[in-house]
Amino acid sequence: MISVILQDGTTADGSAGGAEQIFAFTPPSGRELVFFVPRLVSLRKEHPDQWHTLDIPLDAEAATIIFGRGGITEKRLRQVARTTLTHPGYGVFLDDGSFLVVDGNHRFFARWQRGFDVMKFHVAWAPDWHPALIDMAATSRLWGGGK
C-alpha cells in the first residue's frame, strides 16, 4: 500500500501558475523540499525512462487532508472540472517510501468528490526528481535576503 502525503498545489500545464509554480513541503525529517513544478514536467520529457505513470487510489482520508490544508475553493474546483480534471498529476516517492503529490491536489479532490476511484500520476523515485528542487537559501542570498 502507498502512504500518501498531500499538499495543496495547482496544475503543471500552465493553466494556474505555469512557469512560476513552486511547491514546498517539509517532511518529518525537517528538511524543506521546494519543487519547481515545471521542472518536474521537463524532467519527465527529458528522461522518460526514469518516470512511470501509476493509478493512485483516491480515498476520503486523503481528500480530507487536502481540503483541510486550505486553498480548495468551489471556484477552483469548477475550473478544474472544466479544464484539467482528466490530466495526470505529478508526484514523487520520498526516501521513506511515502508518496508526495506535488502537482494535482485540486484534481485529486475534484475527482474524489465526483466519485472517481483513482487518478493517474507521473511519478519518479529519488534521486531522479532532485533536479526539480530549488535551494531556497541560495536563492534568498541571490536576492539579497540571506547572508
C-alpha positions in Angstrom: 0.0 0.0 0.0 1.2 3.5 -0.8 1.4 6.0 2.0 0.2 9.3 0.5 1.4 12.7 1.8 -0.7 15.5 0.3 -0.2 19.3 0.0 -2.1 22.0 -1.9 -1.0 22.6 -5.5 -2.2 23.7 -8.9 -1.6 22.4 -12.4 1.8 22.0 -14.1 0.5 22.6 -17.6 0.5 26.4 -17.1 -3.2 26.8 -16.5 -2.7 28.0 -13.0 0.7 29.1 -12.1 2.8 28.0 -15.1 6.4 28.9 -15.0 6.2 30.5 -11.6 4.8 27.5 -9.8 6.7 26.5 -6.7 5.5 23.8 -4.3 7.0 23.5 -0.8 6.8 20.6 1.6 8.5 19.8 4.9 8.7 16.0 5.6 9.2 14.6 9.1 13.0 14.8 8.5 12.6 18.6 8.8 14.5 19.5 5.6 12.1 21.6 3.5 11.7 20.4 -0.1 10.9 23.2 -2.6 9.9 22.0 -6.1 9.9 24.0 -9.3 6.9 22.1 -10.8 7.5 23.0 -14.5 11.0 21.4 -14.0 9.3 18.1 -13.0 7.4 18.2 -16.3 10.7 18.9 -18.2 12.5 16.1 -16.3 9.7 13.6 -17.4 10.2 14.7 -21.0 14.0 14.6 -20.9 14.2 11.3 -19.0 11.1 9.2 -19.8 12.9 6.0 -18.6 13.0 7.5 -15.0 9.3 8.2 -14.8 6.2 5.9 -14.5 2.5 6.6 -14.8 0.6 5.0 -11.9 -3.0 4.9 -10.8 -3.1 6.3 -7.3 -6.2 5.4 -5.3 -8.5 8.3 -4.2 -10.0 8.0 -0.8 -11.8 10.1 1.8 -8.8 10.3 4.2 -6.5 11.8 1.6 -9.3 14.1 0.3 -9.9 15.3 3.8 -6.2 16.1 4.3 -6.2 18.1 1.0 -9.3 20.0 2.0 -8.0 20.7 5.5 -4.8 22.3 4.3 -6.8 25.1 2.6 -6.8 26.6 -0.8 -9.5 24.3 -2.2 -12.4 26.6 -3.3 -15.6 25.9 -5.2 -14.5 28.3 -7.9 -11.2 26.4 -8.4 -12.9 23.0 -8.4 -15.3 24.2 -11.1 -12.3 25.4 -13.1 -10.5 22.1 -12.7 -13.7 20.2 -13.7 -13.9 22.2 -16.9 -10.2 22.2 -17.9 -7.9 19.7 -16.3 -9.9 17.0 -14.4 -8.5 14.2 -16.6 -4.9 15.4 -16.7 -2.4 13.3 -14.7 -0.8 14.7 -11.6 2.9 14.7 -10.7 4.2 13.0 -7.6 7.4 11.7 -6.1 8.4 8.9 -3.9 10.4 10.2 -0.9 13.3 8.4 0.7 11.0 6.9 3.4 8.8 5.3 0.7 5.8 7.7 1.1 4.3 9.3 -2.0 4.1 13.1 -2.2 1.5 14.8 -4.5 3.5 17.7 -5.9 1.0 18.7 -8.6 -2.6 17.7 -8.8 -4.2 18.2 -5.4 -7.2 20.2 -6.8 -7.7 17.5 -9.4 -7.3 14.8 -6.8 -10.0 16.4 -4.6 -12.3 17.2 -7.6 -12.1 13.6 -8.9 -12.7 12.1 -5.4 -15.7 14.5 -5.0 -17.1 13.2 -8.3 -16.8 9.5 -7.3 -13.6 8.5 -9.2 -11.6 5.7 -7.7 -8.1 6.5 -9.0 -6.1 9.3 -10.6 -3.1 8.9 -12.9 0.1 10.4 -11.6 3.5 10.7 -13.4 5.9 9.6 -10.7 9.6 9.3 -10.1 11.8 8.0 -7.2 14.6 9.8 -5.5 17.1 10.9 -6.7 15.6 11.2 -10.2 13.4 14.1 -9.1 16.1 16.0 -7.2 16.9 18.3 -10.2 13.5 19.9 -9.7 14.4 21.1 -6.2 15.1 24.7 -5.5 17.7 25.7 -2.9 15.8 28.5 -1.3 18.7 29.5 0.9 20.9 30.1 -2.1 18.1 31.8 -3.9 17.5 34.1 -1.0 21.2 35.1 -0.9 21.0 35.9 -4.6 18.0 38.2 -4.0 19.8 39.8 -1.1 17.6 38.2 1.6 20.3 35.9 3.1 23.8 36.2 4.4 
